[in-house]
Amino acid sequence: MIHYGHGTWGMAVLCRLKGSVIPKALVWSVPCAMLTIGLHMFFRDAMVEAMGGGGSEGIDTIWSGYNFILGFLIVFRSNQAYSRFWESVSLTHKIRGQWTNAFSSLLAFCS
């Protein structure tokens, strides 16, 4: 078993290579990031040439609309999940109270 020393603020474990997932994650993330940067540079230059040297105002509008809708959906789903969680907590407390009441009635009537 690996002993992890967390350090003063608990961040020293992130800087260790032994037992860390960061080197394994970097094997996949760095090449993907480089490919993404290369494709972005290629398509950005190709789009500027295709539009006659002009900007890409339409793409910015589409991107901001997409981000707005995505953010709205994430907030809506998080709010729904939060509501369902607290409803389940309140129902669990209600069930616990009913079981406690039933058990105490059982003890009262049996003795």
Secondary structure, DSSP 8 states (H G I E B T S, - for coil): ------TTTS-GGGG-STT-SHHHHHHHHHHHHHHHHHHHHHHHHHHHHHTTT---HHHHHHHHHHHHHHHHHHHHHHHHHHHHHHHHHHHHHHHHHHHHHHHHHHHHHH-
